Amino acid sequence: MILITNVVYPPESAKEVAKRYLTAPKLPDYLKKKGPYICADINNGINSITFYELENEKLAEGLQALGNNMAVYIGITGYKYDIRPYYDLEEGLRVIGM
């Protein structure tokens, strides 16, 4: 499975986001990170998406680790994020009883 963080913030907050990124806690080894990937959005400003691969049994721990990581950015003007779990097709089918 994967967890995806999606982040948006205004361009004027970019320097503060970059500073805090450098101080964010190290993620545990069971989270295999890919990204962040960044783009500019005319409506929302800067958008960043990052993928974290992990085993299903580590879901609760992974959500906690990412929550702690994202907490570093609390207080930055306009900074918003979400963390979502995504299952591969076979896992998703099991979730719906198939």
Secondary structure, 3 states (H helix, E strand, C coil): CEEEEEEEECHHHHHHHHHHHCCCCCCCCCCEEEEEEEEEECCCEEEEEEEEECCHHHHHHHHHHHHHHHHCCCCCCCCEEEEEEECCHHHHHHHCCC
